[in-house]
Structures are given as C-alpha cells and as structure tokens.
Amino acid sequence: MAEFMELEGQDGVRMAWNVVPGTKQEASNCVVPVSAIYTPIKPFPNMPVLPYAPLRCRNCRSVLNPFSIVDFAAKIWICPFCFQRNHFPPHYASISDENLPAELFPQYTTIEYQSPGEASSLPPVFMFVLDTSIIEEEMAFLKSSLSQAIGLLPDNSLVGLITFGTLVHVHELGFGAIPKTYVFKGSKDVSKDQLLEQMSFFLNKPKPTTGVIAGARDGLSSESIARFLLPASECEFALNSVLEELQKDPWPIPADQRATRCTSTALSVAASLLGACVPGSGARIMAFIGGPSTEGPGAIVSKNLSEPIRSHKDLDKDSAPHYHKAVKFYEALAKQLVHQGHVLDLFACALDQVGVAELKVAVERTGGLVVLAESFGHSVFKDSLRRVFQSEDKDLGISSNGIFEINCSKDIKVQGILGPCASLEKKGPLCSDTIVGQGSTSAWKMCGLDQATSLCLIFEIVKKDIPDSTVQSSGNQFYFQFLTYYQHSTGEMRLRVTTLSRRWVAGPGSIQDLIAGFDQEAAAVVMARFVSFKMEIEAEFDPIRWLDKALIHICSRFGDYQKDSPSSFSLSPRFSIFPQFMFHLRRSQFVQVFNNSPDETAYFRMILNRENVANSVVMIQPSLISYSFQSAPEPALLDVAAIAADRILLLDSYFTIVIFHGSTIAQWRKAGYHNQPEHQAFAQLLQAPRGDADAIIKERFPVPRLVICDQHGSQARFLLAKLNPSATYNSDGHHPGGDIIFTDDVSFEVFLDHLQRLAVQ
Ligand SMILES: [Zn+2]
C-alpha cells in the first residue's frame, strides 16, 4: 500500500488498477472498474508554480509533460496522447537535456501554471440565507455563530442577507441607518425578471429590451448591486444590527401544523439575485436551515403534522408525494447555479429532516459544503462553520470557478465522474456510451472546490484485442492527463496539470501483474461510490447481491486455490483485506440505508463522494484503537472481542468518534482516581484517547460528533453498531449454490467462510 500512497503524495491520485487491464474483455473480468480517485487541488508544498502559460499540443490540446518525447536538436516534442509532433516556440530555444523547463522534469508530473495578468478582481461573495421558522433558542445559537463568522470574513468579500419563514425577506444592507427589506411570497417561485422588477433595480433606467437578463450584468448599476451586496469591511455593523433585531417567524402555527418554511423560494431568490449581480464570480449561497420545507415548489412535506416526513420505505414504494417535484425543482436550481458559477452550501441543523435528500443535487453539482447537525448549538455545526472562515490554522483551501478536463490515450474512454461537479456537456471521442454519474463529457464545472475535494473517475477500456507481437512488450503505456483551472483562494487563476502513465497488460500471463498493481483501498472506495450511485438511480437494485457477486468474481479470478477446495483458498496480500472492506461496506450506512433517514443517507453519501481514499476507508471500515495499562495504544480488530473492562477504545467512524470506557475504567473514573496524585498513570490513560480524538477533530470537515460513553451505557450503541458480531456466531452456515453470501448481520468469519466456498466453485 505504501507505494500507492507515495504516488498519491506526488499526484493526488489513487487508482484501483495501477497496472491496467489492456482490453475491453480483460477489464470486464477485473470487475472493479479502471478508475481513479483524484484530488485536483491537493496541496503539495514542493510543487512548482510556473509564471507562464502552458505549451499545448496543436492537435489534441494536451499540455506538455514529462512523458512527451523531446528532440532537443530539432526543437520538437511528440505528444504522448495523439503522437502529434509539435515545434517548441522561440522562447524555448535554449532547452537541452541539461537545461529542461520545469514541466519536463520527470518528478513534476503534477505542476501548476499561473498566468500573469489573469488575477481576478472579483471579490468572494457570501449570500447568507437564514431560516427564521425556528424556536428562540435555536435562533440565538444561529445568531451567535453567524456574528462570529461575519467577524472572520475576508475584508474584501461582499455579503448579502436573505431571511425566510412564511415569507422571503431580502435585506437591503446598503440603505444606511434604517433597515429595509423586500418581501416575497413563499408559496410561489419567483422568476429573475419578477425579482428584479420588484426590487426596482431599473428604477432610474430604461429596462433593457432583451428578455435575457440571466448572466448579463448590463442594466444593473453598481449602486443597485451595492444595495444588497456590501463589502464585509463596511457592513459588519449593519449586518450585526440586522441580526440582533431578527425575530423568529411571527406567523402563528396551529397546534396540528408544522411551521411554514419556504426554503426553496428563498434559495431561488438568492440564486437569481446573485445571477443578476455577480454572474461568473466565486459566490456562495450559505443556507442555514432549521426544519422541513413545507411551502413552495421544494416542499418535502405538507404543513399537516398528521403527514409524516418521507422515509426510505416511502421513497422505495414511490409513496413520497412531494419528493419528485422537489428534486426536479432543485435540479433546475442546480443548473442555474452551475450556469452562473455559484455554489450552494447547506447547514442543516434540526432534529427533524429538513430536505437534504432533495437539496443534494444542488449542493453536489455546485461543489457546495454540507453540514448536518441536530442543533445550531451543537459543536458539529458551530465548529464546522468556524472552520469555513478560519484561514490560519487548518485552512480548507476553498477555491472557486473550477473547470476540470481530461485527456487519455486513445484506447481509453471516460464513463463519467462520481463526485461534486457538473457536466459541461463537452462531447467528443473521449466519451464512453456507458454513462456513470456526470458523463457524456470530457469537461466538468466545479463551481466550488477545496483542498479535500476528490473526484472518482470511471474509465472504459475500448481496445478489442491485442496483436500477438505486443502482448509481452514492456513498453505498453496508457497516459492520462487531468487539467484543473480554478480560482485560487488568493484570487489568481491557476491551471493544475497532472499527467500519469500506467502500464497495461493483456493475455494469459497478465494476472500476476494485475495483482501487483491492485490498490485495494482505492478499489473499496470506488465500489462504495459506485454502489451508492446505483442505489440512487436504479429501481429494484439489490446492492448486497451486486457487491457479493463482484467479490466472489474477484476472489475466483485473483485467488489461489484448487477447484472445489475451500480450505485451499488464499489471497495475495494485495487483495487480502478487500473482502473485509466489502464486508463492512455491506454493513455500512451507505448500503444499509433503512437504519437512517433519507436526509442522513444523502448526507453520508455527499461526504463519501467528495473525500479522499484514506478518509473514505474510515467511513467504510471504522478504525479502532485500544488503550490500556498493559501496552501502548494499539489498533484493535473491529470486533466485539476488543471490548474489555480495563480498556478504553477509540472508534473513528468518520462522522462520529466514540471514546468507550470499559466498566472497570468507568468505575475508577467515577471514583475520581484520576484526580489523585498517586494515580497519575490513570489520568494519563484517560487523557490519551481524548488527545487523539481532538487531533482527528481538528483535521476534519465537517467536524465529527464526539461521543464519550461507558460499557453498558446507552450511548455504547454508537460503538456496538460498528463492531463485527463475532460473539453472536450461531450459524450452521450451509447455503449451497447461491451467489448470495448472506443477507443477515453475520460475523466476518461466516462471511469469509461462504465467500471461500463460492469462490472455488
Ligand atoms: Zn496531442
């Protein structure tokens, strides 16, 4: 695994197959698709940033890279993608093999270009959209967090404020001493034209005659814009006084009804306002939502309390009456935002569901951030919001206006991307007919991206067969180039270029090579994103069956065994923990959705879809560390057998971190031993997992929930739910013939036993 992490450390890429199956048939036998998890703007302290424009192939537009073949005498380079011969321009005249430009250095497979004079003058824009249909206590929490955030905004940023409940209020912050708002009915979507009309942008000007206002800035004076979007340095006072005065939604709520909450109308007004004022700039709508949307086109439930909010069962039976309409609304909103280049961030803080499942499309396509917490007072929300604006310590590296493009060798096509981006519908020979996620394109918009954002690219190998003469050649290389244009957090435009080369193999002798190049962690993460995607788009899809079939197929192909002899079965170290990953994936929140609400599932999947391999592996298979007097902290098996009275366990399941005190430890702690000077060692033992948990919490966004619990306590379920149930081992274990290993909550031993039996058949 170390070598794959080294490659990730150089290029921000992990591939499931680092030796690529070379033909269509070969790739299909490999089950896990040829794929890459790529972190486009992963920070690399030693990466050169070149102060000039990249050199491009005049045929395929790919960028000069270390894999190009260079003829220094003739001053020509050959493009590894299309084999075009390109002349170096005059300013490269002095190059030689002793005098290489940085982009040809073999170690600079990832490099950035920063074009001079392209620095953007557009300031970052934040449009806060606040739910006021919440109780006073929540309102107070929200105000306090926001006023703290406002203090952290970059001085040059522009800020706007919209509040909503029964009605939508657009606050005119630039009006001076007297607060002024524009009010919109919440029940009805407002078009951009209506919005501009009502806000009298054109008061002193003839209205432009063309109907196309979208994306055009003409017609809007900067004074008009300055009424609603103010520099943070000028409006901190105005904004804080509006917040101070802000009341919860005043409309009475009958006892048998939910509060009126027109979330979708408010977001639509926010999007149109930004579209009119700052199209193409890195603007973010930051939505703070404290309950279910009950009004307008994106309502997820009626106001009538007798109607429950949709569950996974309702969605499964297609009996969630508002769901499709709301999703359709948010799909259109996503399209509008992508067109404008704007981001939707969602902070959903409520005990109820608020509609994350419906909003998911708009957040994910625009690369928005999402945080789900029980309350605006919870540390998961408060600390996460602070992290967004905190620039010194653990900067998220939030960037904007990204465009992602791919070039590949001609035998490779792109099926699509699973991750936070939107297709730019740039069709071409590179696009596969099979579409996964955002597909049928070779360019994607990433309105918002940060240092952690990781895309999962799914490829297709199209080569039909291999002429005999080339089969054993060692020079068979596939090339991939990833291009990311983006606005760096400093404001300047950058182009990140990553060029990769991977050897391909085909034919009977290729299995050992494929095994050597298999990255089981990356493969598990690809399978997790893939199965989540299929569960969302395919009706009647059976994820357990699909995963089991895939795993059995992989084990029969890459395992070592004699036919029909399960006991002879073994896997190479490259594959050895893959079955365990699949076991935990089957049990995970991504597959066992019925244990959660649709909002929670949407949330978990949105985070999975944007995280890198290491973080995603923790989501699939939580890590467990054991602390005791007997030894230094050590990793423990994710099994109920890890629990002991004299141990502390630290479970990291990504979204939740659990510190679990064994019963003896809990007793000593309750007795206050750790406060007595003679029990200093115990105090240190208690403190050790706290320190480690704090270190994790500091690194992570969204900030995870911390649960501290005792053996036999009610909170212990947070740990128990994640452990392998080996102690309940009670299987007679005979399921002849079927390709389903088991559908119940079986132990890993039973699972593995069945897997081996089926794989050797
Ligand atoms: Zn080319």
Residues whose N, C-alpha, C, O or C-beta is under 5 A from the ligand:
A	BS01	ZN	C57 N59 C60 R61 S62 C79 F81 C82 F83 Q84
